[in-house]
Amino acid sequence: MSIEYEDIQGLLRFGYKHLTQACFLLLRIRDAEAARAWLANAPVTSAITRKPPPRTAMQIAFTGAGLRALGVADDIVEGFSAEFLAGMSSDESRARRLGDLGANDPARWQWGGAQDRMPHVLVMLYAVPGELDGWLRTIRAQCEAGFEQLDCLGTSDMDGVEPFGFVDGVSQPRIDWERERAARDQEQFEYTDLSCLGEYLLGYPNEYGGYTDRPLLEARRDPAALLARAEDEAGKADLGRNGSYLVMRQLQQDVEGFWRFTDSQAQGDAALRKRLAEAMVGRTMEGEPLVVPTGADRLNAFTYDGDADGLRCPFGAHIRRSNPRNADLPPGWPDPISRLVRRLGFGSDSLRNDLIASTRFHRLLRRGREYGGAPGEDVGLHFICLGANIARQFEFVQGAWLTGTQFDALPGEGDPLLGHRLPGADGTPTDGFSMPAASGPDRGLTGLPQFVTVKGGAYFFLPGIRALRYLSKVQP
């Protein structure tokens, strides 16, 4: 079955890297009828390939509160995932799991924490240099009748380098747009960065060979047949198809504090300071992985199999935590007996690998943008990721791998970049970072300050374009 690119919002496929200027409007609905009227004809950019590529693009997403404010029936809204409906800042348990504690507490957020600071709609605008301001004025004028602006988040074009100074955005999963790979629940013995389409788009089979839950409607509720019919339930109208969940977090980065800390640990040795910073990230500042990569795609197509002791890339490095690049079972010989041994967790070379969940079920498609940089301005990243399952993808990576203090059996460590540094519930410290040595004890850094602070965030539904038109016609 061919992919309906005309029904998919283009951010999923392209990322709009050629549109180097961008801003994100956080809106609240004040007149549902006027809001629906605009959404019915909003110039959303699809995933169709265009030559030449577009000079501007717009994408639209909704929070759970936004769908309700738009007038979508409760039973339809309740068909979305529990995480999406609860929201990123919904309760103390979720805040603890996501590391939203202390300075990251949602009560301190600039947007997305308090109910009156929760956006209903996210409008993402992209443009070539010189055309964003005019594009923004046009869209604001169109939205004025139905929405009030909560905030407008600007971005900066840092030419592919994030604020700490490292080349960014080089590691992404490859999506099986051709649907050539069999989508079934079958063990994979080798790491691959190719992902099933259903990991990122609702309405398609995922890595388990199943379909992620989403609102499926009786045909009578879509009399104009605006929606595609579900692949897995014949006759049902699929409101989720060609849509995705979008996670957005505003992450302020303390660039001066990061380099001041690494400089103090290196005692002023500039070369050592750079090596320490690169060890914490897991890549050189130019984007090369610290492990020895092979193959044509040196920046992305590599694993850590050749660095079993973490001598090149420490086990707790940011990129190793966010994407362990492992298969379903620890590495080893492909014969059946070896597979059985690895499946049972035996073998000295398998123990460490057996502590980390399989990567392919927890991948994220990142679409973030840097912000700030002018004198006196905060700098940071508008972290944006897409996935079909918020709990299994974003919340797992954030909670188990980045915030978790037991990742890969590392005691007393959180992510060296994103960690909140507060002790765990049992008093376990989280402000350490260890670097294995070929001989002798590991080199350990302690007392890491907090380098990244969460300033806002929310979960959104990025609908397919047909679903967007359907939502514009709902009746309260």
VOKOLNU-102124 format. One record per atom (N, C-alpha, C): x, y, z. Coordinates in steps of 0.02 Angstrom, whole numbers, plus 50000, padded with zeros to 5 digits. Layout:
N
XYZ...
% end
This chain:
476
500424994050000500005000050000500445006250000500305010949955500725016949949500605021650008501115025650023501075030350078500715036650055500255039150096499855044950078500205051350099500735053050064501135058850083500725065250085500215065650043499795071650041499395072550105499345067350146498955067650208499395068250270500055068150261500525068350317500825075350323500835078050382501175084550391501925083550379502215088250342502885087350315503445086850365503335089250427503855089050478504095081950490503645077150485503825070150497504335067750446504265069850385504695067150331505325071350321505275077850327505815082150305506195085650362505855087950412506185091850464506305099050445506245100750381506305107650356506975110850372507515107150364508175109950378508335115750331508055115650270508205121150224507845127550243507335126950285506965132850310507275134650377507795138650374508225139750433507935144450484507405148150466507065152450514506415149050536506265149550600505665146350626505425149750689504785149150703504515151250768503905146850782503735146250846503205141850868502685145850907502085146250880501545149850913501175145150960501125147051023500725143451073500075147351081499525144151061498885147651059498375144351104497905148351128497325145851165496695147751126496215143251123495595144451086495135148951127494925154551098494455158851133493765158851100493735156951036493105156350999493155149950958492825144650982492905138150950492655138150878492105141650865491835141850797492325145250749492605150850771493095154350728493735150250720493925146750773494515142450769494415136850719493825133750721493675128350673493655130950602493395136950594493365139850526494065140850497494535143050539495225143850514495545137050500495445132250544495755125750536495505122150473494885123750452494605120450393495005121950331495355127650329495725129550269496445131650284496675130250344497355132350362497865129350314498335133350290498815131050238499375126650267499175120650289499655115950317500065112850262500715112150273501165109450223501205101850229501105098350175501105091050175501805088250164501845081650164502485078250155502625076550082502245079350036502385078249965503045081649946503445078249908504075081249884503925086549832504225092349841504115097749793504785100249766504795101949703505385104849672505185111049635505455116849655505905117749712505535116849778505905115749833505575114849898505225121249919504725120749963504345126649984504785131750020504595138150014504955143450047504685144850117504085142450130503795142850197503425136250210503315134850274502925128850293502575130250359502005126950368501635127550430501385120650451501435119150517501195112950546500755114750606500265110450620499785111850673499705105650717499705106750783499605101250831499175103650889498865098950925498395100450979498595096851043498495100151099498515096551163497835093251175497795088951225497155086051243496645091351262496885096351301496445101851320496215105751259496645106151209496465109651148495915106151109495945099551105495425095851070494745096951104494755096851171494125098051207493875105151196494335110051197494135117051187493875118151116494105114051069493865114551000493155111850993492945107651041492275104851040492245097551020492825094151019492825086951001492485083051057492065078351039491685074451088492145070551135491935070051197492345066751248492535059651229492065055851201492215048851186492735048251130492775053251086493295053251035493965055151066493965060351106494585062451139494875056851181494445053151215494685047851259494985041951222494935041951156495265036751116496005037851108496255043751127496975045051124497315041951185497985041851184498355038451237498275042051304498335038151357498265040851425498795046151439499395045251414499935050051427499785056751394499545056451332499365062551296498805066251333498305062651355497735065851388497925068651456498355065051493498565067551558499005073651551499455073651503499905079251492500565078351527501065081951504501745081351529501795083551602501405088451622501475091351689500905089351735500615083451724499985081751756500035079851830500605076851852500625074351921501335073551944501415072852010502085072352040502445066052018502085060552008502405054351987502725055051919502365058051872502655059051805503235063951809503175069151849503725073951856504345070551882504265066151930504835062551958505165058151905504745054551867505015050051816505385053851761505125059751743505425063551689505995068051713506125068151778506655072451803506445079751810505795080951812505545087851818505475089651891506045090051924506095091451995506525097552007506465100552066506885106252083506785111952034507325114152002507275119651954506855117751893506765111251881506365108951824505625108151841505425109651901504735108551924504245112251878503725108851853503235112151809502935118451839502915119051905502645125151936503065131251918503675130151897504125135651878504135136951803503795132851765503845133551692503525140051668503785142551613503515148551582502865146951543502805140751521502195138551487502115131051495501495128651494501365121551496501285118651565501465122251618501395119651686500715121151715500595127551730499955129551758499405128951705498795127751727498245126751681498145132651634498215138751661498105144651618498695146151573499235142251580499815142951535499885136851491499365132751487499375126851444499115128651375499515127951323499275129451256498745124451233498295126751191497815122351158498075120051090498405124551056498625123150988499345125550980499735121650945500415123450926500435124550851500625130550830500695132150759501445133250746501735128950705502455129150692502565132250623502945137650622503065141350560503805140950542503935139550478504625138950453504675143050389505275145850378505355150050318506095150550299506215152250237506885153750215507075160550244507715162150248507925168550276507565174450244507325178950287507005185050264506255184550255505965178650260505245177950247504835175950307505155174850365504775172550424504325178050451504565184150456504165189450486503505190550449503545190650383502935191450344502465185550350502735179550352502345173450361501995173450429502365175650480502085176050547501515181050550501605186950520501075191950521500445189350487500535185850431499955183050395499575178150437499925173550469499585168350509499275171350572499615176150602499315179350661498665182750644498645186150586498035189550566497475184550553497645178850524497135173650511496865170650575497295170050626497105166750689496765171450739496775177850726496575182650777495865181550802495405179750758494715179050778494595173050825494965167650815494825161550852495295160050910495875163450912496385161650961496665167750996496935166551055497355171451088498055168451095498555172751087499245170251089499495169751161499715163851179500015162751245500755164651243501085162851188501795164351181501995163251109502545166151090502845164951025503575163251038503765157051027504435154651042504875155550980505365159850986505815160950930506355155650927506705155350872507255150650863507855154350834508425150950835509035153850807509345148850759509635151350706509995147150659510725146950680510925141550713511615140850736512015136350690511765135450628512125131850576512295124750597511805121250627511895114250645512285112950708512425118150747512805117450809512355119650867512305115350919511895117150976512285121751023511955124951072512275130251110512915128451147512995122051168513625120151201514215119951152514055120051087514575120251037514675113850997514235108951006514305102550972513845102150910514105099150857513695097950799513105093550821512505095350799511895092050824511475089550766511005085050782510525082750732510805077650683511375074450700511685069950652511425062750659511085061250714510865054450726510105054150725509825050850675509115049950669508965042850646508415039950668508215033450640508015034250566508105028950528507855028750460507155025650461506685029050430505995026650430505865022650367505525017050376505375012550320504775015250281504885020650245504335023750208504075019150153504485014650128504265010150075503885004050103503885003250168503564997550201503824990950173504474990650163504784984650136504964979650191505094982150251505284977650305504674974750338504694968250351504124965050383504024967850453503414969850468503254972550535502944966950576503344963650616503094958150657503524957650720503244954450769503584953650834504074947850829504664949350804505174944350794505844947050818506224943050856506854945350884507344947450829507694952850842508224955150797508894954150832509344950950797509984949150827510534954250810510384958850764510864964050747510524970750751510904975850771510624982650774510524985350704509964988650694509854992350632509514998850650509645004150611509315010550625508685011350583508485006050547507865006250508507275004550552506775009050554506195008250597505555007250557505105003250584504445002550554504085009250554503685010350503503325016650496502865017950555502585012550583502115013250638502425015350704503085015950707503405018750766503315026350769503165029450712503115036750709502445039150683502105035150642501455036950616500925032250643500385034950669499825030950691499465028050630499175022050642498805018850588499205013850548499835012650567500275007950533500575003150584500764997050565501064992350613501744994750638501864993550703502474995750735502974989950742503484990950783504004985850790503744979350822503184979650854502874973650882502414970250832502324973350774501854970650725501134972450741501024976850788500354978950807500224986150790499614988350801499414995150787499314998850853499615004550860499545008550921498815010950927498545010750987497865013050999497785020350978497225021750947497045028650928496295028750917495975034550911495255034750903495035031750837494645026350840494335023250782493585024350787493285027350736492595029550740492145025250696491525024450718491035021250675490945025550612490825022250556490775025850492490245031350493489715030250532489175035250536489415041950564489965041750601490225047950630490675051650581490765048850523491145052050470490755051350404490155054350403489715053250345490005055850280490435060850283490735063550222491365059750202491535054550239492125050350225492755054650219492835059250266493435063350267494045059350290493935054350332494495050650361494625044250323495255042050324495435035550296495135030050340495025024250311494785018550349495375014650378495285011850437495835008650474496055002250440496705001150439496974994950411496804988950455496774990050520496694984450566495974983250588495514987950573494804986950588494394989550530494234985050485493894986850423493254990650438493154996050401492544999950408492585005550458493075005250505493135010650555493515016550524493295022550540493635028650519494215029950567494805030850539495425031250579495635038550589495465041350647495645048350660496395049150671496735043850690497455044450703497885043550642497635040250591498055038350534498435044350505499065043250493499525048250465499675053950514499465053050576499635057850628500165055050674500385059050721500905057050769500815061050833501145058750885501195062750946501835066850943501785073050964502345077650964502495079851036503105078851057503325080951124503755087151116503615092251155504005098451151504215100451222504855101951229505125104351293505615110051279505535115451315505995121151309506545120051360507165119151336507735117451378508245123151377508285126751432508785132151438509455129151455509975131151420510645128451429511115133551461511455131451514511945135651548512625134451515512745137851460513355136651421513975138751461513935144451492514505146851531514655142051588514135139651623514245135051678514535128451655514335126051597514595119751570515345120151559515565125451525516275125951509516685128151570516375131651616516735133351678516865127151719516375122551722516475116351760517005111951727516955110851662517455106651629518155109651634518195116351632518845119651639519135118551709518695118751760518945117651828519195110551837518855105751806519065098751811519715097451773519825101351720520435100651680520995105051706520845108951759521335113551788521645118151737521205120651692521425125551643521745122751580521825116251575522125113151516521585112951461521645117051409521135117751358520995111251321521515107551305521425101251269521055096151312521235095751376520905091051421520175093251433520065099751438519375102151447518935099851389519195100351328518825098251269518695090651271519195086751291519105079451295518595077551347518585080951404518095079551456517385081151431517315086851398516655088751371516425083651319516875081451277516695076551225516525069851256516865067951310516695061651344515995061951373515785067751399515115068451427514585067951372514745070651314514265070451259514285063751223514895061051212514975054851175515175055851104515255061951083515485063751016516005069251021516405069950968516845075650964516405081850949516675087550958516295093650945516095094150872516465090650828516305090750757515775085550739515555081550788515015076750776515235069550768515885068250766516125061350759516005057450823515735051350819515655047250880516335045450908516385044850974517025043151005517235035950993516745031550978516925024850956517185025350884517535020250861517805020450793517255018350745516985022950706516425021250662516675017750598516235013950568516385010650505515815011950457515955011150392515435011950343515385019150318514925019950270514865026450238514555031750284514065029750324513745034550369514095034350436514665037750439515085037450499514765040750559514325045550548514035049250604513445045650636513155040850600512535037850626512545030250626512825027150575512785019750569513375016550606513335016450672513855013250712513525010150773513895005750807513655002850870514225003550921514075001250982514575001351036514874994451048514754989851001514994983051010515754982751017516104987250982516834987250985517114991151044516674993551087516884997451145516544994651207516614988051216516254984551269516424987051339517024989951347517234992351413517134999851422516845003051373516715010251378517335014551381517885012151352518515015851356518525021851309518175021251253518155026851205517555031351220516965028251226516365032051241516095029551308516145033451361515925031151427515205028651426515055023751469514385020751471513845026051484514015031151523513515036151541513505042251497513885042251442513885047951396513185049151369513035055451354512365057351334512115053351274512515052551222512265049151163512185041651175512585038851221512525031751236511895030451277511715035151320511105034451359510485035351313510495040251270509905041851230509795036851174510315033151153510245028151101510795022951110510665017651149511185012651162511395008651101511025008951047511205005650983511314998150992510874995051028510924987951039510354984251002510424977750997509904973550967509464970751023509044965951005508594963151055508954958751105509514955851084509914951651128510634954151128511014952651180511714954651181512084951851120512624955051097512974952651038513304945951050513414942250996513734935751001513684931950936513874925750936513844921750875513124920350856512984919550791512284918950768512004911850771512394906850796512124900050797511594899350851511144894350844510574893650891510784892850964511324889150978511524888151047511744894751078512144898651039512354905051064511764909651077511274909351033510674913551042510314911651106510274905151120509944903051181510324905551242510984905051240511394907451296511284914851307511274918651252511174925951258510474927551282509974923651259509284924851279509194923851354509574919051381509534917651453509984922251494510394926351460510804931151496511454928451522511664922551497512294919651519512874922151476513484921151500514064923251462514334929751488514974930051504515264935951535515214942051491515224941151424515194946851380514474949251370513994945751399513284947451388512974951151446513284950751504512954953251564512794960551560513274964651539513154971851538512624973651486512664970551427512184972051374511484970051395511424964951437510774962451456510404967251503510754972451525510454977251571510074982851535510134983151470509844988751432509304986151386508724989351387508164987251345508354988251271508024984251229508154984651157507994991651129508454994251091508395001151066507795002051019507644997050978507164998150924506454999750948506314998251011505644999851037505605006751068506155010451069506175016751106506495022451067506445022151001506755027350960506325033650957506655039250945506325045750939506535048950873506075052250841506225056350782506275063550805506875066350805506985073050834506925078450781506585083850801506475089450756506585096150792507045096350840507135102350881507475108050846507445113850878507765120050853508085123750912508675126550900509005130650951508655137450956508775140751013508505147551021508995151851059508905158451054509315163251091509995164351060510425167551098511105168651075511305175951071510815180551068510985187651068511225189551138511615194951144511875197051210511305197851261511395194651318510905195151372510315190351366510275186651311509725181951302509905175051330509385171551354509475164451370509605160751305509955155151310510055150851252509835143851270509645140051221509435133251234509155129851173508765124751186508485120651133507735119751144507355120951091506655118751091506675111451068506695106951117506725099851101506045097651075506045094551017505435092150985505565085050961505135080450978505195073750951504515071050933504515066350886503905063350861503915055850872503345053050888503285045750898502565043850905502425037450895501735035050899501545032950969502035032651015501885030251083502295034351132501975039151165502335043651211502655039851267502295034951296502555031351354503155027051335503105023351281503625018551262504225022051230504125027851202504665031251168504935037051211504635042751210504915048451248504975047051322504425044951355504445044251428504935038851449504995033551411505485028351428506195030951422506355034051366507035036651356507205041851409506745046451421506865051651470506915048951540506455044351558506425041951627506925036451643506985031551599507415025751614508135026751593508255030051537508935030651511509265037151530508915042751526509225049251539509195051151612508595051251640508525053051711508705047351757508595041151735508705035351778509415034851803509485033251867510155032851898510445025851897510095021151866510345014251862510465012151790510495016851744510625015151674511285011351669511265005551636511875001651623512255000151687511904999451743512204997851809512665003351834512565009451812512975015051835512675017851899513005017451955512715020052018512855027452026512355031052048512465038052067512575042852009512335040951949512425045351891511755046551856511655052851836511125054451789511455056451724511055058651677511345060951614511815066851627512435066751600512905072151615512695078951588512255079051538512015085451512511335087351542510865082551544510175084151561509985082851633510435079851673510255077951741510075083851785509605082451833509385087751879509825088151941510245082951953510755082652007510465081852077509815081352085509535080452152509605073152173509715071752237509765064852259509125061052245509195054452236508615050252226508205049552290507635046152285507195045452343507545041952401508025037652384508395034052437509045037552456509135043752432509725047552448510315046352401510225042052351510765040652304510935047052265511575048752260511755054752222511645053752147511565059152111511465058752038511945063452002512425066252038512855071452009513555068951992513615062551975514265059751957514305058051884514905056951860515025054651792515685050851792515675044551768516265040451770516525038951700517185038551694517515037051631517975031151642517805025251615518215019351626518935020351600519395017151634520105017451615520335010351598520825009951553521085003351532521404999651590521705003351635521995000351695521875005051753521785002251812521645006351871520915008151875520735012151925520035013951936519775018751883519115018951876518805023751831518975030851854519005035451805519045042451823518345044851837518235047851894517565050151911517525057551923517005060651895516855067651909516265067751958516305072052007515765072652055515565079952061514965081052088514735087852097514565091452033514335087751982514135091051920513565095951934513615102151912513045106751919512505104951869511925107951876511395107051827511535111751768511605108851709511775112751649511155114451607510615110551614510015111551573509405111951619508985117051608508385118051649507775118251604507265114451623506645114251585506245120651599506045124151546505665130351553504945129751529504775124151499504095123251475504045116651437503435114351427503345108151390502625105951387502475101751338501805099051331501815093351281501285089151284501175083851235500645086251185500775084951121500315087051068500145081151022499575081650990499395077150935499475080950870499895078350826500005081250760499585077150711498995079550692498545075350652498755074950579498505069750545498535069850473498105075550447498215077450385497865083350360497115082050352496925075950332496205074350329495895074550398496275071950448496015072150516495945079350541496405083650520496355090750538495715093750510495555092250448494935094850418494325091950453494365085550473493805082550510493705086150576494245087450612494195090850677493905097850669494005100950611493745107750601492985107750592492695101850581491975101350568491585098350626491925096950681491565093950738491045098750764490525096050792489985100150820489995099450896489985105050933489975104751006489335101751032
% end
